[in-house]
Amino acid sequence: MLLLSVSSSILLAASAASSCSARVAEPATVRLIAENPLQYEGRCVAVDGVMRGLMLYGDVDGIYLRPTESGTPSSSGAQLGLDNLRWLSDEYRHVSIVGTVGDCENVRACVRAAAGPDEIVMVSGYCHYASGAFLSVQRVRARRGKPLERQMGMAARADYGNLEPAPPDWPHRAQVEGFADAFITALRAKDRAALAAMHFGNVGEPEEPDVLDFLLLRSKSPFAAIRTSSIPPQRQILIERLPLDWTTEDDVHNDDDNYAATVCFCKESDCAGRWPIAAFDADNLPTRPYACVEVGPYVLYKRGEVPHFETAVGTSGLVEPRRHDRQIQ
């Protein structure tokens, strides 16, 4: 039995009728390709958008729009996968990309068809992790663009953002409130040992001094104002919104053991309408009006589940809006 790993970019290059370059690329948009993947498949295109990691978004709304099909980012109609990248960035960047359009399902079908009777094949690159439309990148160039602001407010649209406030009758609310109280108590007491146990010790992970320093020492950390204030901070418990193609039967939030949540604390007097509506905005940048931690069950061998905390040490993300009354329409 032989295992073969085949790059989706290699397949595209082998099947392309001509080399893809800026000279021959046709103008297109993220939305046009995402909504018409078969029409564009195999074509060399030039696309402007916002890039982060392995994704290209049409604009800032594309960052928040959720896919209608789980595992297929391009089903949102506002984002494409990226393959054949020579570098990745955690920052959001305005870019112009030249590349060949591909579809992961067709790539997988080609790989399976080419496999011998004793071969097990696996697609590497973007299509190893996701489905849908993507670009096999030939060239990336930075371009100018207006700052990409964090979106906020209580969005009524089901397809916008992936966090929502836990409902009042959420069965795990009291438990998570207790975890939040323990975290704030340790933070204000500057109890490094307790915070280390919450984040690392109780699951057997080595301590990360950078995280503990971020919580307890750094003056520019959003936790600085919270740990020194004498007033209990306003808080919000957020849970992940179910994927759009899930039904209530798939609901994991009401499972007996699933209390996973993001807890955010306001470092100002009021954060109403300003809480994060997406997990990537619970990033703890110094500019945020809030600071957030994640807490959830962690399964340990022979010990069962224990509550485990994770705190992001933010270095890049969407720009904090100057106006605080912007709402999603």
C-alpha positions in Angstrom: 0.0 0.0 0.0 1.6 3.3 -1.1 0.6 6.7 0.2 1.0 9.6 -2.3 0.6 13.3 -1.6 -0.2 15.5 -4.6 -0.2 19.3 -4.6 -3.3 20.9 -6.0 -1.0 23.6 -7.5 1.0 20.9 -9.4 -2.2 19.6 -10.9 -3.4 23.0 -12.0 0.0 23.8 -13.6 0.0 20.5 -15.5 -3.5 21.1 -16.8 -3.2 24.7 -17.7 -3.1 25.4 -21.5 -0.7 28.3 -21.0 1.4 29.8 -18.2 -0.4 32.3 -16.0 1.1 35.8 -15.7 0.0 39.4 -15.3 0.3 39.8 -19.1 -2.4 37.3 -19.9 -4.5 37.4 -16.7 -8.1 38.6 -17.1 -9.6 40.9 -14.5 -12.0 39.3 -12.1 -13.4 39.7 -8.5 -13.5 37.5 -5.5 -17.3 37.4 -5.7 -17.5 36.6 -9.4 -15.2 33.6 -8.9 -16.8 32.4 -5.7 -20.2 32.5 -7.2 -19.2 31.0 -10.5 -16.3 28.6 -9.7 -16.9 26.2 -12.7 -17.1 29.1 -15.1 -13.7 30.4 -14.0 -12.0 27.1 -13.3 -8.6 26.8 -15.1 -8.6 30.5 -16.1 -5.8 32.9 -15.3 -7.1 35.9 -13.4 -6.0 39.1 -11.7 -7.9 39.8 -8.5 -7.8 42.6 -5.9 -8.7 41.8 -2.4 -7.7 41.5 1.3 -5.4 38.6 2.2 -4.7 36.9 5.5 -3.2 33.5 5.8 -4.6 31.1 3.2 -7.7 33.3 2.4 -8.5 36.1 0.0 -11.5 38.3 0.9 -13.3 40.7 -1.4 -13.5 43.4 1.3 -13.9 43.7 5.0 -17.5 42.3 4.9 -16.1 39.2 3.2 -14.0 38.6 6.4 -17.2 38.4 8.5 -19.6 36.7 6.0 -20.0 33.0 7.0 -20.0 30.1 4.5 -23.3 28.5 3.7 -21.6 25.1 3.5 -19.3 23.9 6.3 -15.8 23.4 5.1 -16.3 25.4 1.9 -15.2 29.0 2.6 -16.0 30.2 -0.9 -19.7 29.3 -0.4 -20.0 32.7 1.4 -19.6 34.3 -2.0 -17.0 36.6 -0.6 -13.8 34.6 -0.1 -11.4 32.3 -1.9 -8.7 29.9 -0.8 -5.1 30.5 -1.7 -2.6 27.8 -2.8 1.0 27.8 -3.9 1.8 30.7 -1.5 5.5 31.3 -0.8 4.7 33.2 2.4 1.9 33.6 4.9 0.9 36.6 7.0 -1.2 37.0 10.1 -1.9 40.6 9.1 -4.7 41.7 6.9 -3.2 43.1 3.7 -4.6 44.8 0.6 -3.2 42.8 -2.3 -3.4 42.2 -6.1 -3.1 38.5 -7.0 -2.5 36.8 -10.3 -3.3 33.1 -10.3 -5.2 30.2 -11.8 -8.7 29.3 -10.5 -9.2 25.8 -9.2 -11.9 23.8 -7.5 -11.0 21.5 -4.7 -13.6 18.9 -5.4 -12.4 18.5 -9.0 -8.8 18.4 -7.8 -9.6 15.5 -5.5 -11.6 13.7 -8.3 -8.5 14.0 -10.6 -6.2 12.7 -8.0 -8.5 9.7 -7.2 -8.9 8.9 -10.9 -5.1 8.9 -11.4 -4.4 6.6 -8.4 -3.3 3.1 -9.0 -5.0 0.1 -7.4 -2.5 -0.1 -4.5 -2.2 3.7 -4.0 -3.8 5.8 -1.3 -3.7 9.5 -2.4 -4.0 12.7 -0.5 -4.2 16.2 -1.8 -1.8 18.7 -0.1 -2.0 22.5 0.1 -5.2 24.4 0.5 -7.5 21.5 -0.6 -6.1 19.3 2.1 -8.0 21.5 4.6 -11.0 22.9 2.7 -13.3 22.6 -0.3 -14.5 25.0 -2.9 -12.9 27.6 -5.1 -9.2 28.7 -4.7 -6.4 30.5 -6.6 -3.1 28.9 -7.4 -1.0 32.0 -6.8 1.5 33.1 -9.4 2.1 36.6 -8.1 1.2 38.7 -5.0 1.7 42.4 -4.8 0.7 44.8 -2.0 -1.6 47.7 -2.9 -2.9 50.7 -1.1 -6.3 50.6 0.6 -8.3 52.2 3.4 -7.9 50.8 6.9 -9.9 47.6 7.5 -12.1 48.4 10.5 -13.5 45.8 13.0 -17.2 45.4 12.5 -19.4 45.4 15.6 -23.0 45.8 16.9 -25.7 43.3 17.2 -26.0 41.9 13.7 -29.4 40.5 12.9 -28.0 38.7 9.8 -27.3 35.0 10.5 -24.5 34.9 8.0 -22.4 37.7 9.6 -19.9 37.0 12.4 -19.4 33.7 14.3 -19.9 34.8 17.9 -23.2 35.6 19.7 -24.1 36.3 23.3 -25.0 33.2 25.3 -28.7 33.2 25.9 -29.9 33.9 29.5 -31.1 30.2 29.8 -27.9 28.7 28.5 -27.4 25.7 30.7 -23.7 26.4 31.3 -24.0 30.1 32.1 -23.6 29.7 35.9 -20.6 27.4 35.4 -18.8 29.8 33.0 -19.6 32.8 35.3 -17.8 30.9 38.0 -14.8 30.4 35.8 -14.8 34.1 34.9 -15.0 35.1 38.6 -12.0 32.9 39.3 -10.0 34.4 36.4 -10.7 38.0 37.5 -9.9 37.2 41.2 -6.5 35.7 40.1 -5.8 38.6 37.7 -6.5 41.3 40.3 -4.5 39.4 43.0 -1.7 39.1 40.5 -1.7 35.4 41.3 0.7 34.1 38.7 0.5 30.6 39.9 -3.3 30.4 39.7 -3.3 31.9 36.2 -0.5 29.5 35.1 -2.6 26.6 36.4 -5.7 27.7 34.5 -3.8 28.1 31.3 -1.1 25.4 31.4 -0.7 23.4 34.6 -4.0 21.7 34.8 -3.5 20.2 31.3 0.1 19.4 31.7 1.4 22.0 29.2 4.6 24.0 29.8 4.1 27.5 31.0 4.3 30.3 28.4 5.9 33.3 30.2 4.8 35.6 27.4 1.1 34.9 28.1 1.5 35.4 31.9 3.5 38.6 31.4 0.8 39.8 29.0 -1.8 39.3 31.7 0.1 40.6 34.7 2.9 42.9 33.7 2.5 44.7 30.4 1.2 48.2 30.7 -0.2 48.2 27.1 -2.1 45.0 27.5 -5.9 45.5 27.6 -5.8 43.5 30.8 -3.8 46.3 32.6 -6.9 48.5 33.1 -9.0 45.6 34.3 -6.5 44.2 36.9 -5.9 47.7 38.4 -9.6 48.9 38.5 -11.5 48.7 41.8 -14.8 48.3 39.9 -15.9 44.9 38.7 -15.7 45.0 34.9 -18.7 44.7 32.7 -18.6 41.2 31.0 -20.1 39.4 28.1 -20.2 35.6 27.6 -20.1 34.7 23.9 -20.6 31.3 22.3 -19.9 30.2 18.7 -22.8 30.5 16.3 -23.8 27.2 14.7 -22.7 26.8 11.1 -25.4 28.0 8.6 -26.0 24.5 7.3 -26.4 22.9 10.7 -29.8 22.2 12.3 -30.9 22.4 15.9 -30.2 18.6 16.0 -26.5 19.5 15.5 -26.6 22.0 18.4 -23.5 21.4 20.6 -24.0 24.4 22.9 -26.6 22.5 25.0 -24.5 19.3 25.4 -24.0 18.4 29.0 -20.2 18.7 28.8 -19.7 21.5 26.2 -19.3 24.8 28.1 -16.9 26.3 25.6 -17.2 30.1 25.6 -15.3 33.3 25.0 -15.6 35.7 28.0 -14.8 39.3 27.4 -14.3 42.0 30.1 -14.8 45.7 29.3 -11.8 47.9 30.2 -14.0 51.0 29.9 -17.2 52.1 31.5 -19.5 50.5 28.9 -19.0 48.1 25.9 -22.6 47.8 24.8 -22.7 47.4 21.1 -18.9 47.1 20.9 -18.3 43.5 21.9 -16.7 41.2 19.3 -19.0 39.5 16.8 -16.3 37.2 15.5 -13.7 35.1 17.2 -10.8 36.7 15.4 -11.7 40.0 17.0 -11.3 38.6 20.5 -7.6 39.2 19.9 -6.7 41.4 22.8 -5.1 44.2 20.8 -4.3 47.2 23.0 -6.8 49.3 21.0 -9.8 47.1 21.9 -12.2 48.4 24.5 -12.3 44.8 25.9 -10.1 41.9 26.8 -11.1 38.3 26.3 -10.3 34.8 27.4 -11.5 31.5 26.1 -12.5 28.7 28.4 -13.7 25.2 27.6 -13.4 21.5 28.5 -10.0 19.8 27.9 -10.0 16.0 27.9 -7.2 14.4 29.8 -6.3 10.7 29.7 -7.6 8.9 32.8 -8.7 12.3 34.3 -11.6 13.2 32.2 -12.4 16.8 31.4 -10.9 19.9 33.1 -11.6 23.6 32.4 -8.9 25.1 30.3 -8.2 28.8 29.6 -6.6 30.3 26.5 -5.6 34.0 26.2 -4.6 35.5 22.9 -1.6 37.8 22.8 -2.7 40.1 20.0 -0.1 41.6 17.6 -2.2 42.2 14.5 -5.9 42.4 13.5 -8.6 44.6 12.1 -8.4 48.3 13.0 -10.5 49.5 15.9 -13.2 51.9 14.6 -13.0 55.5 15.7 -16.8 55.7 15.9 -18.4 53.5 18.4 -22.0 53.7 17.1 -21.6 51.8 13.8 -24.1 49.0 13.5 -24.4 46.2 10.9 -27.4 46.8 8.8 
